[in-house]
Amino acid sequence: MNEQLPPGGEPMVEDPSVPGAEPQTPEGKSELKRSILGSALGNAVEWFDYGVYGYLTIFMAVNFFGSEEGDGGLGVTLTLATLALSFLVRPLGGLVLGPLGDRIGRQKVMVLTVTLMTVATGAIGLLPTLETVGILAPILLLVCRLVQGFSAGGEYGGAAVYMAEYAPDRRRGFLGSFLEFGTTVGFILAAIVCTSLITIVGEQAMMDGWWRVPFLLTVPLGLTALYIRTRLGEPQVFSEATESQEITKSPIRDVLTRHWRQILVLMGFVVLLNVAFYLILGYMPTYLSTQLGHSAAQGNWMLVAIMALMLVAIPPMGSLSDRVGRKPLLLAAAGGYAVLSVPAIMLLGIDNLFLQFVGLAVLGLLLVILVASVSSTLPALFPTAVRYTGFAIGYNFSTAFFAGPSQTFANALVESTGNVLIPGWYLAIAGVVGFVSILCMRETSQASLRHEDIPGDPGSVGFPSREWVRRNRAAADAGKALAG
């Protein structure tokens, strides 16, 4: 139970009905758990799809772009380009779904996004191939990817904002980390399903049609997430803002005119976050097999092991961010990528399984630090009235034009230059961009997300200090005591 000492010296029990307070009743605790599960499971569906597409890139290249088996060139590049093109509609999804979430509510938009994602991904498993319908096959694949990209433009921002607003102030980092826990579960499921199928039925059977199975498995996962989300309510932070008429009728105009600096900060950070995410968890299976010559199964199982370790580490790292602050951890990860990415990629090219695993483990550990804090950090860059819009615009524009195409660019650059260290240099540059952006953020650990102000103290921009965490906690407690 959270307590504070008012001027009279008597302990004051925190009112659990105030947004940002810790729930005390069984009903309140159950509702918090359901909100976490609903957010995380929908996110798992999204990243299960991306993981499946990444692990099956070679088979998709053969069936939709006429690539020869084992060819890592044009067919693979076109397959990855289809994925990259789907990222270009993410900003459109953000521009439509973000403001909608700020006007009508987070939960309603989250129901819509998980429905669109499930339909689009499941449909890929039913598509005819190039051999059957010719050029129509890659066109239909692109259409499905574009629908998926549009829905993803509102999915991650909505889930992150919803979870951040629902979580108690003092545990936002820990509870918010379960959104990325869901992301990693989605990738692990994709890796296990795809690698198991390859191992059991063989690569030729995968070429002949077994590649469809992982896409079709998205349907029951998506329906489960949809069922849970239909039973969720709106976060108290958003409901309070609606009742006090803080919600704006023009969230796009307001966020672009009043909070454009926050959008730029978010975009810079997302360059690092998603370049690391897509290159390590999305592109690595293709890179290890087509560029370094490792067997597909060996590279996939190494990534499964790395992701399993990440899964264990994400919640404790999120909890640590609640205690020491978000910025110290994020700066350490960004600096690590700037310095260690190229050496780690070099280890992957050595003919030694242990050293290859070490290289992947270094990249995975740095990624854990990033993802454990992201869903509690990025929503806190904006006030409640434009939180969904600001997140969706900044996140999706950065992803579409900088991070999303990273797999395609990396593969094309390796092919054209013959330099297999390109992914490492890509990650190092992203690390520098991310480091600068993190310095420009406020420290928001334990800060309240209520009201019209940007969370956190303006003085916390720059290098981090635990003093800002203590100040955030004191200000949030004082606000809840006043409201109670």
C-alpha positions as a printed Julia matrix, in Angstrom:
484×3 Matrix{Float64}:
   0.0     0.0     0.0
   1.39    3.42   -1.0
   1.59    6.02    1.74
   2.86    9.57    2.06
   3.32   12.02    4.91
   1.2    15.18    4.63
   2.13   18.35    6.53
   0.37   17.09    9.68
   2.67   14.08    9.9
  -0.03   11.4     9.69
   0.26    8.8     6.93
  -2.26    9.29    4.13
  -3.41    6.21    2.25
  -3.36    6.67   -1.5
  -6.88    6.83   -2.95
  -7.08    3.81   -5.34
  -9.76    5.54   -7.41
  -7.34    8.25   -8.57
  -5.7     7.58  -11.97
  -2.14    6.35  -11.53
  -2.81    4.84   -8.09
  -2.25    1.19   -7.23
  -5.52   -0.81   -7.31
  -6.43   -2.29   -3.92
  -9.58   -4.31   -4.6
  -9.69   -7.78   -6.24
 -11.8    -6.3    -9.04
  -9.28   -3.53   -9.65
  -6.35   -5.92   -9.69
  -8.18   -8.28  -12.04
  -8.99   -5.42  -14.4
  -5.33   -4.34  -14.44
  -4.2    -7.86  -15.31
  -6.81   -8.11  -18.07
  -5.69   -4.8   -19.57
  -2.08   -5.98  -19.62
  -3.02   -9.29  -21.22
  -5.23   -7.66  -23.84
  -2.54   -5.18  -24.84
   0.29   -7.72  -24.87
  -1.61  -10.43  -26.73
  -2.63   -8.11  -29.57
   0.97   -7.0   -29.89
   2.06  -10.66  -29.95
  -0.26  -11.25  -32.92
   1.33   -8.35  -34.83
   4.88   -9.52  -34.24
   4.06  -13.19  -34.79
   3.15  -12.11  -38.32
   6.37  -10.14  -38.83
   8.39  -12.98  -37.38
   6.75  -15.56  -39.66
   7.37  -13.39  -42.7
  11.02  -12.99  -41.72
  11.6   -16.69  -41.06
   9.83  -17.71  -44.27
  11.41  -15.05  -46.5
  13.25  -17.61  -48.64
  10.09  -19.66  -49.24
   8.01  -16.55  -49.96
  10.66  -15.42  -52.47
  10.38  -18.71  -54.36
   6.57  -18.86  -54.37
   5.78  -15.2   -55.07
   8.82  -13.78  -56.88
  10.26  -16.77  -58.74
  13.51  -16.81  -56.79
  15.65  -19.9   -57.14
  16.01  -21.92  -53.97
  19.03  -20.81  -51.97
  19.36  -17.55  -53.92
  19.89  -14.62  -51.55
  19.67  -11.94  -54.25
  16.81  -10.33  -56.17
  13.98  -12.64  -55.05
  14.79  -12.17  -51.37
  15.24   -8.44  -51.85
  11.82   -8.17  -53.54
  10.22  -10.2   -50.76
  11.73   -7.9   -48.15
  10.77   -4.89  -50.27
   7.13   -6.01  -50.07
   7.46   -5.92  -46.31
   9.13   -2.51  -46.53
   6.3    -1.15  -48.7
   3.81   -2.19  -46.05
   5.68    0.08  -43.67
   4.99    3.04  -45.95
   1.27    2.87  -45.14
   1.94    2.77  -41.41
   2.03    6.6   -41.25
  -1.39    6.65  -42.92
  -2.64    4.23  -40.29
  -1.13    6.45  -37.61
  -2.7     9.6   -39.05
  -6.14    7.95  -39.13
  -6.12    5.69  -36.08
  -4.06    7.86  -33.7
  -6.44   10.86  -33.68
  -9.38    8.44  -33.61
  -7.96    6.92  -30.43
  -7.64   10.36  -28.84
 -11.23   11.28  -29.74
 -13.32    8.12  -29.25
 -11.07    6.09  -26.96
  -8.09    3.75  -26.92
 -10.04    0.49  -26.47
 -12.28    0.89  -29.52
  -9.34    1.47  -31.85
  -7.45   -1.47  -30.36
 -10.4    -3.75  -31.24
 -10.31   -2.46  -34.82
  -6.55   -2.9   -35.26
  -6.4    -6.49  -34.02
  -9.33   -7.39  -36.3
  -7.61   -5.95  -39.39
  -4.3    -7.6   -38.54
  -5.87  -11.02  -38.06
  -7.79  -10.9   -41.35
  -4.82   -9.64  -43.39
  -2.3   -12.11  -41.99
  -4.62  -15.1   -42.19
  -5.4   -14.23  -45.82
  -1.71  -14.55  -46.77
  -1.92  -18.24  -45.91
  -4.66  -18.66  -48.53
  -3.05  -16.74  -51.41
  -2.32  -18.38  -54.79
   1.33  -18.46  -55.86
   3.21  -17.07  -58.85
   3.05  -20.45  -60.57
  -0.75  -20.49  -60.26
  -1.86  -16.96  -61.13
   1.3   -15.22  -62.3
   1.89  -11.56  -61.46
  -1.4   -11.41  -59.51
   0.24  -13.42  -56.7
   2.79  -10.79  -55.57
   0.13   -8.09  -56.03
  -2.25   -9.89  -53.66
   0.6   -10.43  -51.21
   1.34   -6.71  -51.3
  -2.34   -5.86  -50.68
  -2.4    -8.07  -47.59
   0.83   -6.51  -46.34
  -0.57   -3.01  -46.91
  -3.71   -3.77  -44.86
  -1.49   -5.24  -42.15
   0.73   -2.14  -42.26
  -2.24    0.21  -41.97
  -3.58   -1.61  -38.91
  -0.11   -1.79  -37.37
   0.01    2.0   -37.68
  -2.47    2.15  -34.82
  -1.81   -1.13  -33.02
   1.49   -0.59  -31.25
   0.82    3.04  -30.33
  -2.62    2.16  -29.01
  -1.41   -0.8   -26.98
   1.52    1.16  -25.52
  -0.61    4.19  -24.64
  -3.37    2.01  -23.17
  -0.97    0.04  -21.0
   0.96    3.13  -19.88
  -2.23    4.94  -18.85
  -3.64    1.88  -17.08
  -0.48    1.07  -15.11
   0.13    2.6   -11.64
   2.74    5.38  -11.78
   5.24    3.54   -9.6
   5.13    0.31  -11.64
   4.67    1.63  -15.17
   8.07    0.35  -16.29
   7.51   -3.15  -14.95
   3.93   -3.53  -16.18
   4.64   -1.74  -19.46
   7.46   -4.19  -20.17
   4.86   -6.92  -20.66
   3.88   -5.28  -23.95
   7.36   -6.11  -25.24
   7.12   -9.44  -23.45
   4.18  -10.07  -25.79
   6.26   -8.9   -28.75
   9.01  -11.36  -27.89
   6.52  -14.17  -27.32
   5.15  -13.49  -30.79
   8.61  -13.73  -32.31
   9.48  -16.85  -30.33
   6.25  -18.54  -31.42
   7.04  -17.6   -35.01
  10.55  -18.99  -34.71
   9.44  -22.22  -33.04
   6.58  -22.85  -35.47
   8.6   -22.07  -38.59
  11.79  -23.84  -37.52
   9.88  -26.9   -36.31
   8.02  -27.14  -39.62
  11.27  -26.81  -41.59
  12.86  -29.51  -39.45
   9.89  -31.9   -39.59
   8.68  -31.62  -43.18
  11.88  -30.43  -44.86
  12.61  -27.4   -47.01
  11.09  -28.86  -50.17
   7.75  -29.49  -48.44
   7.85  -25.93  -47.13
   8.31  -24.72  -50.7
   5.38  -26.89  -51.8
   2.82  -25.39  -49.43
   3.63  -25.9   -45.75
   4.71  -22.24  -45.59
   0.98  -21.42  -45.35
   0.48  -23.02  -41.93
   2.18  -20.35  -39.75
   0.14  -17.57  -41.38
  -3.11  -19.46  -40.78
  -2.22  -19.95  -37.12
  -2.57  -16.18  -36.69
  -6.36  -16.54  -36.88
  -6.93  -18.3   -33.51
  -4.35  -16.05  -31.85
  -6.06  -12.95  -33.2
  -9.54  -14.1   -32.22
  -8.34  -14.68  -28.65
  -6.88  -11.18  -28.48
 -10.08   -9.75  -29.97
 -12.23  -11.48  -27.34
 -10.15  -10.07  -24.48
 -10.05   -6.55  -25.92
 -13.83   -6.37  -26.3
 -14.06   -6.83  -22.51
 -11.68   -3.97  -21.64
 -12.65   -0.5   -20.42
 -10.93    2.83  -20.99
  -7.96    3.84  -18.78
  -8.84    6.18  -15.92
  -6.31    8.74  -17.17
  -8.18    9.04  -20.48
 -11.63    8.97  -18.83
 -10.58   11.76  -16.44
  -9.31   13.87  -19.35
 -12.56   13.3   -21.24
 -14.71   14.3   -18.27
 -12.68   17.47  -17.68
 -12.87   18.3   -21.41
  -9.11   18.16  -21.91
  -9.58   16.11  -25.1
  -9.05   18.19  -28.23
 -11.15   18.08  -31.4
  -8.07   18.52  -33.6
  -5.32   16.29  -32.14
  -3.2    16.33  -35.32
  -3.13   20.13  -35.47
  -2.42   20.45  -31.76
   0.37   17.88  -31.66
   2.09   19.29  -34.76
   1.94   22.9   -33.59
   2.58   22.47  -29.86
   4.55   19.23  -29.51
   6.58   18.85  -32.72
   9.82   18.72  -30.73
   8.53   15.69  -28.85
   7.7    14.02  -32.16
  11.28   14.55  -33.38
  12.69   13.12  -30.15
  10.45   10.07  -30.45
  11.39    9.58  -34.11
  15.09    9.63  -33.34
  14.69    7.03  -30.62
  12.51    4.81  -32.83
  15.26    4.79  -35.47
  17.44    2.92  -32.98
  14.65    0.82  -31.49
  13.25   -0.58  -34.7
  16.47   -0.8   -36.71
  17.77   -3.0   -33.87
  14.51   -4.91  -33.61
  14.04   -5.62  -37.3
  17.68   -6.36  -38.09
  18.23   -8.66  -35.11
  14.91  -10.49  -34.86
  13.6   -10.07  -38.39
  16.56  -10.06  -40.78
  19.01  -12.29  -38.91
  17.48  -15.62  -40.06
  17.84  -14.54  -43.7
  21.27  -12.99  -43.11
  22.68  -16.04  -41.35
  21.52  -18.46  -44.05
  21.86  -16.51  -47.31
  24.82  -14.22  -46.57
  26.9   -16.21  -44.08
  26.0   -19.69  -45.32
  24.76  -21.13  -42.02
  21.96  -23.67  -42.1
  18.49  -22.15  -41.7
  17.65  -24.41  -38.76
  20.9   -23.64  -36.88
  20.49  -19.87  -37.19
  16.82  -20.03  -36.24
  17.4   -22.12  -33.13
  20.16  -19.77  -31.98
  17.71  -16.89  -32.25
  15.07  -18.86  -30.34
  17.58  -19.34  -27.51
  18.47  -15.63  -27.53
  14.79  -14.62  -27.49
  14.07  -17.02  -24.64
  16.79  -15.3   -22.6
  15.32  -11.93  -23.58
  11.9   -13.08  -22.41
  13.24  -13.82  -18.94
  15.11  -10.52  -18.72
  12.45   -8.07  -19.96
  10.23   -7.76  -16.81
  13.16   -7.37  -14.36
  14.7    -4.75  -16.65
  11.38   -2.88  -16.77
  11.23   -2.98  -12.98
  14.78   -1.65  -12.8
  13.75    1.32  -14.94
  11.13    2.19  -12.31
  13.86    2.42   -9.66
  16.82    4.01  -11.43
  15.03    5.8   -14.28
  14.47    5.12  -17.96
  17.28    7.28  -19.32
  20.32    5.6   -17.69
  19.29    2.23  -19.15
  18.37    3.61  -22.56
  21.61    5.57  -22.88
  23.61    2.47  -21.97
  21.86    0.48  -24.71
  22.3     3.21  -27.34
  25.99    3.58  -26.49
  26.39   -0.19  -26.59
  25.01   -0.39  -30.12
  27.25    2.45  -31.28
  30.37    0.68  -30.01
  29.66   -3.07  -30.04
  27.49   -3.71  -33.12
  30.29   -4.23  -35.65
  32.36   -6.54  -33.38
  29.2    -8.56  -32.63
  28.42   -8.99  -36.34
  32.04  -10.03  -36.92
  31.56  -12.86  -34.42
  28.64  -14.17  -36.45
  30.95  -14.79  -39.41
  33.4   -16.95  -37.44
  33.02  -20.69  -37.92
  32.44  -21.33  -34.24
  28.97  -21.9   -32.82
  29.85  -20.5   -29.39
  31.25  -17.24  -30.78
  28.26  -16.87  -33.08
  25.98  -17.26  -30.07
  28.0   -14.65  -28.14
  27.61  -12.2   -31.02
  23.85  -12.66  -31.08
  23.68  -12.52  -27.27
  25.4    -9.11  -27.18
  22.93   -7.67  -29.67
  20.01   -9.34  -27.86
  21.02   -8.01  -24.42
  21.18   -4.45  -25.7
  17.78   -4.95  -27.33
  16.31   -6.16  -24.02
  17.34   -2.9   -22.36
  15.6    -0.91  -25.09
  12.36   -2.85  -25.34
  11.89   -3.23  -21.58
  11.49    0.55  -21.22
  10.01    1.66  -24.53
   6.29    1.21  -23.79
   6.6     3.2   -20.56
   8.9     5.86  -22.06
   7.37    6.85  -25.39
   3.72    7.42  -24.31
   5.04    9.69  -21.55
   6.51   12.08  -24.14
   3.04   13.59  -24.73
   0.11   14.9   -22.66
  -3.1    12.87  -22.51
  -5.07   14.88  -25.08
  -2.68   14.07  -27.94
  -0.83   11.05  -26.55
  -2.13    8.48  -29.04
  -1.79   10.88  -31.99
   1.73   12.02  -31.13
   2.92    8.48  -30.52
   1.31    7.12  -33.7
   2.63    9.88  -35.97
   6.2     9.92  -34.66
   6.53    6.16  -34.3
   5.1     5.27  -37.7
   6.82    7.94  -39.78
  10.16    7.0   -38.26
   9.47    3.29  -38.74
   8.27    3.73  -42.33
  11.12    5.84  -43.65
  14.1     4.86  -41.5
  13.65    1.63  -39.57
  11.19   -0.37  -41.65
  13.3    -0.53  -44.83
  16.4    -1.51  -42.84
  16.14   -5.2   -43.76
  15.78   -4.42  -47.47
  18.59   -1.85  -47.47
  20.92   -4.05  -45.46
  20.38   -7.05  -47.75
  20.77   -4.93  -50.9
  23.94   -3.27  -49.58
  25.5    -6.6   -48.64
  24.68   -7.91  -52.12
  26.07   -4.84  -53.94
  29.19   -4.27  -51.84
  30.01   -7.77  -50.66
  30.57   -6.33  -47.17
  28.9    -8.67  -44.67
  29.45   -6.16  -41.84
  26.8    -3.79  -43.23
  24.2    -4.77  -40.55
  26.73   -3.88  -37.84
  27.44   -0.44  -39.28
  23.73    0.15  -39.72
  23.16   -0.63  -36.04
  26.1     1.55  -34.95
  24.76    4.61  -36.8
  21.3     4.01  -35.34
  22.9     3.84  -31.88
  24.36    7.33  -32.28
  21.0     8.74  -33.44
  19.23    7.08  -30.52
  21.78    8.34  -27.97
  21.2    11.97  -28.98
  17.41   11.54  -28.88
  17.46    9.98  -25.42
  19.48   12.91  -24.08
  16.7    15.21  -25.31
  14.01   13.31  -23.36
  12.7    14.14  -19.91
  13.03   11.53  -17.2
   9.49   10.19  -16.72
   9.98    7.22  -14.41
   7.2     7.33  -11.76
   5.83   10.6   -13.2
   2.08   11.07  -13.46
   0.53   10.92  -16.96
  -2.48   13.0   -15.91
  -3.55   16.45  -17.08
  -2.49   18.64  -19.99
   1.23   18.96  -19.28
   4.05   16.86  -20.71
   5.02   14.38  -17.95
   8.34   14.82  -16.16
  10.38   17.84  -15.09
  11.78   20.01  -17.93
  15.07   20.14  -16.04
  15.6    16.42  -16.48
  16.57   16.84  -20.15
  20.25   15.93  -20.57
  22.28   13.38  -18.65
  20.32   11.33  -16.1
  20.13   11.43  -12.31
  18.06    9.41   -9.83
  17.05   12.7    -8.25
  14.56   13.22  -11.09
  12.89    9.88  -10.3
  12.4    10.98   -6.69
  10.98   14.32   -7.81
   8.59   12.63  -10.22
   7.35   10.34   -7.47
   6.81   13.2    -5.02
   4.91   15.26   -7.6
   2.73   12.31   -8.62
   1.92   11.46   -4.99
   1.04   15.07   -4.24
  -1.29   15.18   -7.26
  -3.08   11.99   -6.23
  -3.45   13.19   -2.64
  -5.01   16.44   -3.86
  -7.4    14.58   -6.17
  -8.33   12.12   -3.42
